[in-house]
Amino acid sequence: MPVVEPVFVGRKIVKPWGWEFVWAESEHYVGKILHIEAGEALSYQLHRVKDETIYLLAGVLDLEWAEDEHGSRQRVRLEAGQSVRIRPGMCHRLVAVETCEVLEASTPQLDDVVRLEDRYGREQR
């Protein structure tokens, strides 16, 4: 099997909740660092195809999640050193209890986000 060489990107994108830094991508994955300011939250969303794993490098984070759009929401607290997999179709939101640094590894960059709620007024559904 051929080895897939990553493309090291170095692209910082400012977001309402902080910023993300895309550091590597290939046809098979994307690697990002997310910086989420204390008290901020990503949209409550799901991805139809994208599969991601997040690893909390620093800070304290609440993960709000449900198995799907009709499932009841649950909340779990993550601290530095913990990780979680977010499968396609799983509704989720990251909420920074403290300022956080998150390593995100996912399948390739896809525009498949479905925002169910967004406190920053970005387009939903």
Secondary structure by P-SEA (a helix, b strand, c coil): cbbbbbcccbbbbbccccccccccccccbbbbbbbbcccccccccccccccccccccbbbbbbbbcccccbbbbbbbbcccbbbbbcccbbbbbbbcccbbbbbbbccccccccccccccccccc
